Amino acid sequence: MAEETKQAQVTATPEKAPAQDVKPQAEKTKQPAAEKQTNCLGCNKPIRKLKRYYRDGKMYCNKKCWRDYIAKAKTEKK
């Protein structure tokens, strides 16, 4: 009996043709992930997990590199 009800359910449901031009909403709004900063902006050395200095949304290898980067930016501005 269980087989008969399964067959009846399968034949009773109409098959729908998949839409060709419709894309899921999540695919349309998906933005690329921001790249993770791997090098110091001051000296361009690779940043290690244990040795990093974070200021104003940017990563540096230490405070000295941060100060050098700020000083260089000020001289380029003038």
KASUL-V828348 format. One record per residue. RES is the residue in one small letter. PHI is phi in radians with two decimals (999 if undefined). OMEGA is omega in radians with two decimals (999 if undefined). NEAR is the number of other ideal C-beta (glycine too) atoms within 12 Angstrom. Layout:
res->RES phi->PHI omega->OMEGA near->NEAR
res->RES phi->PHI omega->OMEGA near->NEAR
This chain:
res->m phi->999 omega->-3.11 near->7
res->a phi->-1.10 omega->3.13 near->8
res->e phi->-1.17 omega->-3.13 near->9
res->e phi->-1.16 omega->-3.13 near->10
res->t phi->-1.24 omega->3.10 near->11
res->k phi->-1.13 omega->3.14 near->12
res->q phi->-1.16 omega->3.13 near->12
res->a phi->-1.16 omega->3.14 near->12
res->q phi->-1.23 omega->-3.13 near->11
res->v phi->-1.16 omega->-3.13 near->12
res->t phi->-1.32 omega->-3.10 near->11
res->a phi->-1.36 omega->-3.12 near->10
res->t phi->-1.47 omega->3.12 near->10
res->p phi->-1.30 omega->3.13 near->7
res->e phi->-1.54 omega->-3.13 near->8
res->k phi->-1.80 omega->3.09 near->6
res->a phi->-1.37 omega->-3.14 near->7
res->p phi->-1.20 omega->3.11 near->8
res->a phi->-1.30 omega->-3.04 near->8
res->q phi->-1.51 omega->-3.04 near->6
res->d phi->-1.70 omega->-3.10 near->5
res->v phi->-1.62 omega->3.10 near->10
res->k phi->-1.94 omega->3.11 near->12
res->p phi->-1.08 omega->-3.10 near->9
res->q phi->-1.12 omega->-3.11 near->8
res->a phi->-1.13 omega->-3.13 near->8
res->e phi->-1.23 omega->-3.11 near->9
res->k phi->-1.23 omega->-3.06 near->9
res->t phi->-1.62 omega->-3.11 near->9
res->k phi->-1.20 omega->-3.14 near->10
res->q phi->-1.85 omega->3.11 near->8
res->p phi->-1.16 omega->-3.14 near->6
res->a phi->-1.24 omega->3.12 near->6
res->a phi->-1.21 omega->-3.13 near->7
res->e phi->-1.27 omega->3.13 near->8
res->k phi->-1.45 omega->-3.12 near->11
res->q phi->-1.25 omega->-3.09 near->18
res->t phi->-2.00 omega->-3.12 near->15
res->n phi->-2.09 omega->3.09 near->19
res->c phi->-1.21 omega->3.12 near->27
res->l phi->-1.32 omega->-3.12 near->28
res->g phi->-1.40 omega->-3.03 near->25
res->c phi->-2.06 omega->3.12 near->20
res->n phi->1.16 omega->3.05 near->16
res->k phi->-1.43 omega->3.08 near->19
res->p phi->-1.13 omega->-3.14 near->15
res->i phi->-1.53 omega->3.10 near->24
res->r phi->-1.63 omega->-3.09 near->15
res->k phi->-1.12 omega->-3.09 near->10
res->l phi->-1.43 omega->-3.07 near->8
res->k phi->-2.13 omega->3.11 near->16
res->r phi->-2.61 omega->-3.12 near->24
res->y phi->-2.31 omega->-3.02 near->26
res->y phi->-1.88 omega->3.08 near->18
res->r phi->-2.50 omega->3.05 near->19
res->d phi->0.94 omega->3.08 near->12
res->g phi->1.39 omega->-3.14 near->9
res->k phi->-2.22 omega->-3.11 near->20
res->m phi->-1.90 omega->3.07 near->29
res->y phi->-2.28 omega->-3.13 near->29
res->c phi->-1.42 omega->3.06 near->29
res->n phi->-2.81 omega->-3.08 near->23
res->k phi->-1.17 omega->3.14 near->17
res->k phi->-1.10 omega->3.12 near->16
res->c phi->-1.14 omega->3.10 near->27
res->w phi->-1.10 omega->3.13 near->24
res->r phi->-1.14 omega->3.11 near->18
res->d phi->-1.10 omega->3.13 near->21
res->y phi->-1.13 omega->3.12 near->26
res->i phi->-1.13 omega->3.14 near->20
res->a phi->-1.12 omega->3.13 near->15
res->k phi->-1.13 omega->3.14 near->16
res->a phi->-1.15 omega->3.12 near->16
res->k phi->-1.18 omega->-3.13 near->11
res->t phi->-1.21 omega->3.11 near->10
res->e phi->-1.24 omega->-3.13 near->9
res->k phi->-1.19 omega->-3.12 near->8
res->k phi->-1.36 omega->999 near->7
